[in-house]
C-alpha cells in the first residue's frame, strides 16, 4: 500500500482504490450506503488528507490499514437495526424494576417489536458501574420465561445479554439468536467454546475489569486506538477458538471503563471501528455521559440525547443501535434514512403536485 487516505480526527484509513470508487460514485466504501456521503463531506470540509504509508507508524497500520469492505450480516437482518433493551432486573441504571417480572417484561418486549425493533436484548443481571454480581442460576431464572414466551409470539431476533457460559448455553438452546457479552467472552472460561459450538453471532464489547472495578482501569494513551486494538485482540482470540469472523459484532463499550472525556472521544471517533471489519453495535442509551453533556441528571429523561448520540453510528453501515426507547429511535432512523437515501415519504409527490396546482 503506497498511499492511504487518512481521515482526521477519526483516524480511519482507506485504500486509495476504495476512495476512488466512492469518489466516482461507483461503489460505497461500506455496506449501508450513507457512509459514502460521510467520506465526501469530510473531504469537502478538508478533514481528509493524503499521506504515505511511511508517514504512519507501523503499529497503527497493523490496526488501521484494513480497506473498508461490506460488513458481515451475522445472521441478522441487513441494514441498520434497532435493538430494544429489555432488562429483567430490579437494579439496572435506567429502568431497574420496570420490567422485573416475566409478565411485565413480555408486554414490554411485544411493545418494542410492534414499534419496530429488529432485535430484543434480554438481560437478567445489571452491569451498571458498581452493580452486584448474581449467580448464573438466578440470572437464567429471570430470563428463561421471557425468552420462551417471546420466541413463541414473535420471529424477531432475540439476544441474551450475559457473560455466563451456562446462561449462554441455556439461551441458545431455547432459541436465542445472539449472545451479547460485555466481557467479550473473557469473564467465563467456557464462554468461547459455547459460542463456537453453537455457531451463533456474538457481540464482543470493550471493557476492562468488571462492572465493580472497571473505572479503576480508565487509562488510555489514545482511547479510540486503544479500544480498537483491544477489540482486535478479542476478535483474534475468538476466531482462533473457532468463532467465524463474520459472526462477530463489536461494541466500543460506551460507559464501561471510560471516563466522560474518553466516552465523548470514543463516540466522536467511532468510524475507527470500521477497520475491524465487523458489524458494530452502539449502545449510548441514557448513559451518564449524555446526562453530563446535556445537564440532565435523570436517566429516563435522556432519550433526546440518546437519539443524537446514536445516529452517527449509522455512518458505519449495518449498525445495531441498542436503546431503551424504541419508538423514538425508529422514528429518528426513518428520517435519517429518508435524508441520506433520498427516499420520499408516501404522499410526497401528491402534495407537491397539489402545491403546484
Order of alpha helices (4+ residues) and beta strands (2+ residues): beta-beta-alpha-alpha-beta-alpha-beta-alpha-beta-alpha-beta-alpha-beta-alpha-beta-alpha-beta-alpha-beta-alpha-alpha-beta-alpha-alpha
